[in-house]
Amino acid sequence: MPSQPIYKVIFHNGGQVYEVFARQIYQSDMWGFVEVEELVFGERSQIVVDPGEEKLKNEFAGVKRSYIPLQAIIRIDEVEKEGAARVSDASSAKIAPFPMSPQPIMPSKGDE
């Protein structure tokens, strides 16, 4: 029986680029969002602690589900195992956020 997949989700948040790992991701019923559940943080048995990962672990402590806007998503990959979660400055990432239109585009509800 295959193990549960792990996804690496990279997204923009507050001028920074977040890289987190999760067991569940899917299109939200709330239009324009991706739901991310069961965040995975490395359980290190070493004395060395990664401050970036600890910051994310504290920020997402007690979070059952995160709703991330589609335009904030940079990339989602299915990976074989989790890595270290990290936060980096968006100016050093060389990745531009998805351009926004002045008016939100809503899905059509058919010919009304």
N, C-alpha and C positions, 0 to 999 in steps of 0.2 A: 504494500500500500504506500503510495507516494506521500511524502511529508507535505504539510500545508505550505503553500507558496509564500514567499516574502517579497514585498515590493519596496523599491527605493523610490521615494517621492521627493522631487526637487522643486521648490517653489519660492516665489518672492514674498517677503513679508516685512513691512516697515523698513524698506531700504536695505534689507539683508536677504541673503539667499539661504534658505533652510534646506537641509538634506536629512530626511528621516526615513525610518524603515517601519513598515506596517504589514500586518497579516491580511487585512481586508481593505480594499478600495473599490468604490463603485460610483456610478452616476447617481447623484442625489435626486430625490423627488422635488427638492427646492431647485428651480430652474437656474442653471448657470454655476452650479457647485459640484464638486467631487467630495464624497464622504470618505474619510480616512479613519479606520478603526484599528484597535489593538496595536498601538505603537510598540515597537520593539527597541529596547536599548540594550547594548552589550552588558552582560553581567561579568564584570572583570573581577578576577580573584587576585589581581596584582595590587601592589601598593600604589602604583602610578595611576592617577586619576586624570582623565581628559576634561579640562574645565569647560570646553565647548559642549561636550556631551552632557556633562552635569548640568549646565545651564538649561539645555533643552529638556532634560529629564525633569528638572524642577518646574519649568514653564508648563509642561504637559502633565504634571502630576495631577491625578484625579480627573483627567479628561477622558470621557468615554468615547466621544466621537468628535472629529474636527471637520468642519465644512470649509473647503478651500475653493475660492473663486476660480473658475476655469481660466480666466486671463492671467492668474498668478502662477499657474502650473508651468514649469519649464519642461519637465520630463518625468515619466513614470517608467521604471524598468522592473521586470520580474527578475529577481536574483536568486542564486543558490543559497546564500547565507547572508545574514545581516552584517553590516559593518558599523563603523563608528558614526553616530549622528553628529552633524556639525552645522555651524552657522558661519557664514562668511560675509564680508562686506560686498554689497551688490556692485559697487564701483570697480572692484577687482575681479569680478566674475566674468566680464566680457560677454554678458548675456543681457539683451534688452527685454523688458517686459512686453507682452503682447499688446499691440496698439488698441486703444479703445475708441469706439465710435462715439460721437457726441450724444446720440440717442441710443438707449439699449434696444437691442433687437430681440423681440419676443417671438416665440414659436407661433406659427399660424394655427388657428383653430378650425381650419377648413373654410369652405365658402359660406360665409355668414352674411 
